[in-house]
Each structure stands twice: as structure tokens, then as C-alpha cells.
């Protein structure tokens, strides 16, 4: 029954998860700021400056490999200590509670 309902209501379940995520992001301005910060950093390093372009900061030249080595751990650090990871786990838990309850009946 669970797998049949999951297949039949797949789009509804995705909408449920998206609405839950949107609720958490809009009710916490800091999470919105955090997502904007991380997204802005990735956008700056890889869209404003092309991925293969070399960025110069002071006397240092940063290539594509160095950009990934800087921005990857920085994103994880900001997401972990800013509360984005814990919110993500809570969103998954709440969505799974709603979806699991509906899919099982």
C-alpha cells in the first residue's frame, strides 16, 4: 500500500516537502540570508567569473581547483553552524511524518 500510494501521489508529496521547506525558509530570515550568502558566493565564483577564469585576490591567483577547495568547505561550515543542516533535517522529518501518515492509509 505504501509503495502504491507513493507512486500515485508522488507530485503531491513533492509539493508537501516544498511547502514545508518554503515555510521554514520564510519564517526564519537568517536561513534566507544564509541561503542567499551561500548561493551568492557560488554565483560570484562560477557565473560572474567563469569557472575556468582565474580570480586575483591581492597577490594570490585562485584557479578553478582552488575555488572549489575554498568555497566547498566554507559552504559546509556556514550551513552547519548557521543552522541550515538542522533545518534541513527538521524539514525532512516533518515532511516524512505528513507523507508517511498519508501514504500508509
JOFEN-V816138 format. One record per residue. N is the residue number from 0. SS is DSSP state (H for helix, E for strand, - for the rest). OMEGA is omega in radians with two decimals (999 if undefined). Layout:
((N SS OMEGA) (N SS OMEGA))
//
This chain:
((0 - -3.11) (1 H -3.13) (2 H 3.11) (3 H 3.11) (4 H 3.12) (5 H 3.13) (6 H -3.08) (7 H -3.07) (8 - -3.06) (9 H -3.11) (10 H 3.10) (11 H 3.13) (12 H 3.07) (13 H 3.10) (14 H 3.10) (15 H 3.11) (16 H -3.12) (17 H 3.11) (18 H 3.10) (19 H 3.12) (20 H 3.13) (21 H 3.10) (22 H -3.13) (23 H -3.12) (24 H -3.10) (25 H 3.14) (26 H 3.08) (27 - -3.11) (28 H 3.14) (29 H 3.08) (30 H 3.09) (31 H 3.08) (32 H -3.13) (33 H 3.08) (34 H 3.10) (35 H 3.13) (36 H -3.14) (37 H 3.11) (38 H 3.12) (39 H 3.09) (40 H 3.12) (41 H 3.14) (42 H -3.12) (43 H -3.06) (44 H -3.02) (45 H 3.09) (46 H 3.10) (47 H 2.96) (48 - -3.13) (49 - -3.08) (50 - -3.10) (51 - 3.11) (52 - 3.09) (53 - 3.10) (54 E 3.12) (55 E 3.06) (56 E -3.05) (57 - 3.13) (58 - -3.09) (59 E 3.06) (60 E -3.06) (61 E 3.10) (62 - -3.08) (63 H -3.12) (64 H 3.14) (65 H 3.09) (66 H 3.13) (67 H 3.14) (68 H 3.13) (69 H -2.97) (70 H 3.12) (71 H 3.11) (72 H 3.10) (73 H 3.10) (74 H 3.12) (75 H 3.13) (76 H -3.13) (77 H -3.13) (78 H -3.10) (79 H -3.08) (80 H 3.09) (81 H 3.09) (82 - -3.13) (83 H 3.12) (84 H -3.13) (85 H 3.07) (86 H 3.11) (87 H 3.11) (88 H 3.13) (89 H 3.10) (90 H 3.11) (91 H -3.14) (92 H -3.13) (93 H 3.11) (94 H 3.14) (95 H 3.08) (96 H -3.13) (97 H -3.10) (98 H 3.14) (99 H 3.11) (100 H -3.13) (101 H -3.07) (102 H -3.07) (103 H -3.13) (104 - 999))
//
